[in-house]
Amino acid sequence: NTSMQFLLGLMYGGDLGGTGVVDADDVTEALVRAMTNPSASGRYICSGGSYSYPSLSATLAKLYPDRCFAEEMTDDQSVVPNFDTEKIKTQFNMQFTPIEETLKKAMDS
């Protein structure tokens, strides 16, 4: 699936850029809160954070030191998107899963 292909790309490295990452469990929780909150209206951005690809590869290398990952880039000039998640955090009291936990769950699945 797309998530596994993304993780493989991080293992091999070489890409600059960045992306927003959100844990699947956080998406599920956000949907439940949106459906059960009478004051919910409009659109909500559900993103646990924005990260450069090299920083995600470095995080994976720290979590799995026995696996082979691309070398950490010291001159990371990636353009990383920035998503405003204030609305979902305040209206639904959302707390997103830390990136390390999200990556570990994805790698171990």
Secondary structure, 3 states (H helix, E strand, C coil): CHHHHHHHHHHHCCCCCEEEECCHHHHHHHHHHHHHCCCCCCCCCCCCEEEEHHHHHHHHHHHCCCCCCCCCCCCCCCCCCCCCCHHHHHHHCCCCCCHHHHHHHHHHC
